[in-house]
Amino acid sequence: MSLDTLFSPYELKSLKLKNRVVMAPMTREFSPGGVPTADVAAYYQRRAEGGVGLILTEGTVIERPASKNEAGIPNFFGEALPAWGKVVEAVHARGGLIAPQIWHTGAAASRGDYDPQPKQSPSGIALDGSQKWEPMTDADVADTIAAFARAAGDAKKLGFDAVELHGAHGYLIDEFFWDRTNKRTDQWGGDTIGARTRFAAEIIKAVRAEVGADYPLIIRISQFKGGVYDAKVTHTPQELEDWVRPLLDAGVDIIHASQRRFWEPEFEGSDLNFAGWIKKLTGAPVITVGSVGLAEDFINFFGGAQANPQGIDELLRRLERGEFDLVAVGRALLADPQWLNKVRVGQLEDVKAFDRSALASLV
């Protein structure tokens, strides 16, 4: 398959990418006290040197109580902001473009001693369906929307080239989407996915007002949740359209459609994947993601499986058919910052395999 489409430029508003490859956001937890270090800046700079069109940072949290579930997750407020400015400078110095992923982890569980309480979620419901906390108040909701907007405004001031909202994988924004975690009966809930988009849509509107019309805005969404991999927010194409259209109408430019394996169909009767269906239904720019360039999906690596490199012919076929506009690559780039350069010259046999040890340091 030809690599021409993968390495063709892409433009959207002020965003001018030299190719269609995006570094997917991947939580690293190497920011003590929530402040990115020089090692973090160098980590992203190496991906810029590797030729990635757009780097999406690891999730970085807004200024709200219990906005993160692990201590090493970086902040996007206070003393962390100048450090993020240095990350931007490092990436730009190598000709790269970068966007922060703005995040609130919501009801997500913590693994260790760091476990701020009470966690905030639409209805105080954990991902396992149990009632653990009080629902967010209207004041909580309003303050959270304002904090997302403030973070996006800071991203623009720091020189980031775009911003992404994390609305996937069972974190706060996604908890408003999912009927299992959003049982509210007020204006922030509802029996339909269209009604449950309001929280995200209001965040998007507030962000858009903060950053202006020409600043590129991405939102990442998913069906699956952390630890609940068979979860479904929508079950039909019509429900999917009801989900994404309010986000686009509110001001989002690109939908980042996250799934475990990009090659799997989203609905019966079509081989279109999650991103492909969004593109078909709305015509909006979309990013696909999900085990790109690897022979094992991300679930298996938690059990110690090694994810070996594999070809990308299926990816190229779908990209050439116009099913999606951009391709996000995660673990393949985490293990080997030169992955894209090796793909360009046909040296897939030289790509480093991914295993759990790659998480122990900033390669």
C-alpha positions in Angstrom: 0.0 0.0 0.0 1.1 3.5 -0.7 2.2 5.7 2.2 1.3 8.9 0.2 -1.9 9.6 2.1 -0.4 9.0 5.5 2.3 11.5 4.8 0.1 14.0 3.0 -0.5 17.4 4.8 -3.7 18.2 6.6 -5.0 21.7 7.5 -7.9 22.7 9.7 -8.2 26.3 10.8 -4.9 27.4 12.2 -3.6 23.8 12.4 -1.3 22.9 9.6 0.0 19.3 9.9 2.8 17.9 7.7 1.2 14.4 7.9 -1.8 12.5 9.2 -0.1 10.9 12.3 -1.0 12.1 15.8 0.7 11.0 18.9 -2.1 9.6 21.1 -2.4 10.9 24.7 -0.9 8.4 27.1 -0.8 8.9 30.9 2.9 8.7 32.1 2.8 10.0 35.7 6.3 11.5 35.7 5.3 15.0 36.9 6.1 15.2 40.7 3.7 17.6 42.4 1.8 17.8 39.2 4.6 19.8 37.5 6.2 18.4 34.2 10.0 18.1 34.4 12.7 18.6 31.8 12.5 14.9 31.2 8.9 15.3 30.2 9.8 18.1 27.8 12.6 16.0 26.2 10.2 13.0 25.9 7.8 15.1 23.8 10.6 16.7 21.9 11.8 13.2 20.8 8.4 12.6 19.2 8.6 15.8 17.3 12.0 14.7 16.1 10.4 11.5 15.0 8.2 13.4 12.6 4.8 13.2 14.2 2.3 15.6 12.7 0.6 16.5 16.0 1.5 15.5 19.5 -1.4 15.2 22.0 0.0 15.3 25.6 -0.9 12.9 28.3 -4.0 13.9 30.2 -3.4 17.0 32.3 -5.9 18.1 34.9 -8.0 21.2 35.5 -8.0 23.1 38.8 -10.8 21.3 40.6 -11.0 19.2 43.8 -10.1 15.6 43.2 -9.5 16.3 39.5 -6.9 13.5 39.3 -6.7 10.0 40.7 -2.9 9.6 40.7 -0.3 11.9 42.2 2.1 11.9 39.2 -0.5 13.1 36.7 0.4 16.6 35.6 -1.7 19.7 36.4 -2.7 22.3 34.0 -2.8 25.2 36.4 -0.6 27.2 38.8 3.1 26.4 38.8 2.7 23.7 36.2 1.9 26.2 33.5 5.4 27.6 33.0 6.7 24.0 32.8 4.2 23.3 30.1 5.4 26.4 28.3 8.9 24.8 28.2 7.4 21.6 26.7 5.8 23.7 24.0 9.2 25.4 23.3 11.0 22.1 23.1 8.5 20.6 20.6 8.4 23.8 18.5 12.2 23.9 18.4 12.1 20.6 16.5 9.3 21.7 14.1 6.6 19.8 15.9 3.0 20.8 16.9 1.5 20.0 20.2 -1.9 20.1 22.0 -2.6 19.4 25.7 -5.3 16.9 26.6 -7.4 18.7 29.3 -8.9 16.2 31.8 -10.8 15.5 35.0 -10.6 11.9 36.1 -14.0 12.0 37.8 -14.9 8.8 39.6 -11.9 6.8 38.3 -10.3 4.7 41.1 -6.8 5.3 42.4 -4.2 2.5 42.6 -2.3 3.6 45.6 -2.3 5.8 48.7 -3.1 9.0 46.7 -6.9 9.0 46.6 -8.5 12.4 47.0 -12.1 12.3 48.2 -14.9 12.9 47.6 -14.6 12.2 43.9 -16.8 14.2 41.7 -19.2 12.6 39.2 -22.6 13.3 37.8 -24.5 11.1 40.2 -21.9 10.0 42.7 -21.8 6.6 41.0 -18.5 4.7 40.5 -17.8 2.9 37.2 -18.9 -0.4 38.8 -22.4 1.1 39.3 -22.2 1.5 43.0 -23.4 4.7 44.8 -20.3 6.1 46.6 -20.5 9.9 46.7 -23.0 12.8 46.5 -23.9 14.0 43.0 -22.2 17.1 41.7 -24.1 20.3 42.6 -25.1 22.9 40.1 -22.2 25.0 41.5 -19.8 22.1 41.1 -20.9 21.8 37.5 -20.6 25.5 36.8 -17.1 25.7 38.4 -15.9 22.7 36.5 -17.1 24.1 33.2 -15.3 27.3 34.0 -12.1 25.4 34.9 -12.0 23.6 31.6 -12.4 26.9 29.8 -9.7 28.5 31.9 -7.3 25.7 31.1 -8.0 25.9 27.4 -7.3 29.7 27.5 -4.0 29.0 29.3 -3.1 26.5 26.6 -3.5 29.1 23.9 -1.6 31.7 25.9 1.3 29.2 26.3 1.5 28.7 22.5 -0.1 25.2 22.2 -1.3 24.7 18.7 -4.7 23.2 19.6 -6.4 21.7 22.7 -8.2 18.4 23.3 -10.9 17.7 25.8 -10.8 14.2 27.4 -14.4 13.0 27.0 -13.6 9.2 26.9 -12.8 6.1 28.9 -15.1 6.6 31.9 -13.7 9.9 33.1 -15.8 12.9 34.2 -17.1 14.2 30.9 -17.7 10.6 29.7 -19.6 9.9 32.9 -22.1 12.5 31.9 -22.5 10.7 28.6 -23.0 7.2 30.0 -26.5 6.2 31.3 -24.8 3.9 33.9 -23.1 6.8 35.7 -25.5 9.7 34.8 -28.8 9.1 36.6 -29.6 12.8 37.0 -33.1 14.1 36.3 -32.2 17.7 36.0 -30.8 19.6 32.9 -27.5 17.7 33.2 -29.1 14.2 32.8 -31.8 12.6 30.7 -33.0 9.4 29.2 -31.3 10.0 25.8 -27.7 10.4 24.8 -28.7 13.7 23.2 -29.8 15.0 26.5 -26.7 13.8 28.3 -24.4 15.7 26.0 -25.3 19.0 27.7 -22.4 19.0 30.1 -19.8 18.4 27.4 -21.6 20.9 25.1 -21.5 23.6 27.7 -17.8 23.0 28.3 -17.2 23.2 24.5 -19.1 26.5 24.3 -17.1 27.9 27.2 -13.8 26.8 25.7 -14.7 28.3 22.4 -15.6 31.6 23.9 -12.2 31.6 25.7 -10.0 30.6 22.8 -11.8 32.2 19.8 -13.2 30.9 16.6 -10.0 29.9 14.8 -8.3 27.8 17.6 -8.6 24.1 16.8 -10.6 22.1 19.4 -10.7 18.3 19.6 -12.7 16.0 21.9 -11.9 12.4 22.5 -14.8 10.1 23.0 -15.2 6.3 23.4 -17.7 3.6 23.9 -15.6 1.5 26.2 -14.6 2.6 29.7 -11.6 1.9 32.0 -12.2 -1.7 33.3 -15.6 -1.9 31.4 -14.5 -2.7 27.9 -17.8 -3.9 26.6 -19.6 -0.6 27.6 -21.8 1.1 25.0 -22.9 4.7 25.1 -24.7 4.2 21.8 -26.1 1.1 20.1 -27.2 2.4 16.7 -25.9 4.9 14.1 -28.8 7.2 15.0 -27.8 7.3 18.6 -24.2 7.9 17.6 -25.3 10.9 15.5 -27.4 12.2 18.4 -24.2 12.0 20.5 -21.7 13.8 18.3 -23.8 16.4 16.6 -24.4 18.5 19.7 -20.6 18.5 20.3 -20.0 19.7 16.8 -22.8 22.3 17.0 -21.3 23.6 20.3 -17.9 24.3 18.6 -15.8 21.1 18.4 -13.7 20.8 15.2 -12.4 17.2 15.4 -13.8 14.1 17.0 -11.1 11.7 18.3 -12.9 8.3 18.2 -11.1 5.9 20.6 -11.6 2.2 20.3 -9.6 -0.9 21.4 -8.8 -2.1 17.8 -9.2 0.4 14.9 -10.0 -2.4 12.4 -13.1 -3.6 14.2 -16.6 -2.6 12.9 -18.7 -0.5 15.2 -22.1 -1.7 14.1 -23.3 -4.8 12.3 -23.8 -4.7 8.6 -20.8 -2.4 7.9 -17.0 -2.7 8.3 -16.8 1.0 9.3 -15.0 1.5 12.6 -16.0 4.0 15.3 -14.3 7.0 13.5 -15.6 5.9 10.1 -19.2 6.0 11.3 -18.8 9.4 12.8 -17.3 10.6 9.5 -20.2 9.1 7.5 -22.9 10.5 9.7 -21.6 14.0 10.1 -18.8 14.7 7.6 -16.7 16.1 10.5 -13.0 15.6 10.7 -12.1 12.5 12.8 -9.1 10.8 14.3 -9.0 7.0 14.6 -7.1 5.2 17.2 -6.7 1.7 18.6 -3.7 -0.6 18.6 -2.3 1.0 15.4 1.0 -0.6 14.3 0.9 -3.4 17.0 -0.2 -7.0 17.0 -1.8 -7.0 20.4 -4.5 -4.6 21.7 -3.8 -2.6 24.9 -5.8 -4.8 27.2 -3.4 -7.7 26.8 -0.3 -5.8 27.8 -1.7 -5.4 31.4 -1.2 -9.2 31.6 2.4 -8.9 30.5 2.0 -9.5 26.8 4.5 -8.0 24.4 3.0 -6.1 21.5 5.1 -6.7 18.5 5.1 -4.4 15.5 2.8 -5.3 12.6 2.1 -3.8 9.2 -0.3 -1.0 8.6 -1.8 -2.0 5.3 -5.4 -2.1 6.7 -4.9 1.4 8.2 -3.7 2.7 4.9 -6.6 1.2 3.0 -9.2 2.8 5.3 -7.3 6.1 5.3 -7.3 6.2 1.5 -11.0 5.4 1.4 -11.5 8.5 3.5 -13.0 6.8 6.5 -11.0 9.1 8.8 -8.7 12.1 8.4 -6.0 11.5 11.0 -4.5 8.5 12.8 -3.5 8.5 16.5 -0.6 6.2 17.4 -0.1 5.3 21.1 2.1 2.5 22.4 4.0 2.1 19.1 5.3 5.7 19.6 5.7 5.2 23.3 8.1 2.4 22.8 9.9 3.9 19.8 9.9 7.6 19.2 11.3 7.0 15.7 8.3 4.7 14.7 7.0 7.1 12.0 10.4 7.7 10.5 10.9 3.9 10.2 7.5 3.5 8.7 8.3 6.2 6.1 11.4 4.3 4.9 10.0 0.8 5.2 12.0 -0.3 8.2 9.2 -1.9 10.2 11.5 -4.8 11.1 13.6 -2.2 13.1 10.6 -0.9 15.1 11.0 -1.7 18.8 8.3 -3.9 20.4 6.2 -2.6 23.2 5.9 -4.2 26.6 5.2 -3.1 30.1 8.8 -2.1 30.8 8.3 0.9 28.4 6.0 2.4 31.1 8.8 2.5 33.7 10.7 5.4 32.0 10.4 8.2 29.5 12.0 6.7 26.5 
